[in-house]
């Protein structure tokens, strides 16, 4: 990689599907763009829209299951 060059950002993802029950959330990303090495997806969650400290989840996988307590948002 040339440190003086620029790197094009990846294309936007196709969709995000979130299903939840009893505090377990399943996130599934549909991304039909080319595979890029080192790409990480992330999602943020919180119980309010304007929180200063949301929980962030990072993964190189396009699927994530996370427990957020006994709540369904």
FIBA-58629 format. One record per residue (C-alpha): x, y, z; residue in three letters. Coordinates in steps of 0.001 Angstrom, whole numbers, padded with zeros to 6 digits, always signed. Layout:
<nodes>
XYZALA...
</nodes>
This chain:
<nodes>
+000000+000000+000000UNK+001240+003447-000870UNK+001055+005634+002290UNK+000723+008779+000175UNK-002221+007454-001840UNK-005900+007230-000990UNK-008073+004221-000281UNK-011565+004105-001695UNK-014233+003381+000925UNK-016178+000143+000553UNK-019620+000278-001033UNK-022597+000674+001326UNK-024048-002588+002619UNK-027196-003942+000984UNK-029272-004369+004132UNK-029303-005083+007850UNK-031865-007444+009393UNK-032319-007482+013164UNK-034497-010004+014972UNK-034838-010229+018725UNK-036560-012094+021518UNK-035962-012225+025273UNK-032914-009954+025083UNK-031090-011974+022375UNK-030501-009998+019189UNK-029483-011509+015849UNK-027960-009126+013314UNK-027531-010218+009686UNK-025794-008003+007132UNK-026318-008485+003413UNK-023292-007148+001562UNK-022945-008113-002097UNK-019870-005963-002742UNK-016433-007395-003336UNK-014680-008926-000353UNK-012107-006605+001226UNK-009461-007944+003583UNK-009553-006407+007018UNK-013091-005050+006756UNK-015031-004886+010019UNK-018726-004257+010429UNK-020095-002534+013502UNK-023449-001783+015068UNK-024330+000454+017975UNK-027219-000001+020359UNK-028724+001836+023290UNK-032082+002171+024990UNK-032368+005848+023961UNK-031642+007530+020653UNK-029411+010282+022055UNK-027220+008389+024473UNK-023629+009539+024877UNK-022348+005990+025441UNK-023962+003393+023165UNK-022758-000203+023126UNK-020737-000967+019998UNK-020261-004396+018463UNK-017487-005095+015974UNK-017129-008173+013828UNK-015527-009296+010586UNK-018492-011667+010225UNK-021739-010579+008602UNK-023762-012250+011344UNK-023765-011480+015048UNK-025770-012747+018014UNK-025570-010669+021164UNK-027374-010654+024524UNK-028517-007206+025655UNK-030531-008211+028688UNK-034210-008967+028965UNK-035510-006389+026496UNK-036817-006197+022980UNK-036249-002869+021224UNK
</nodes>
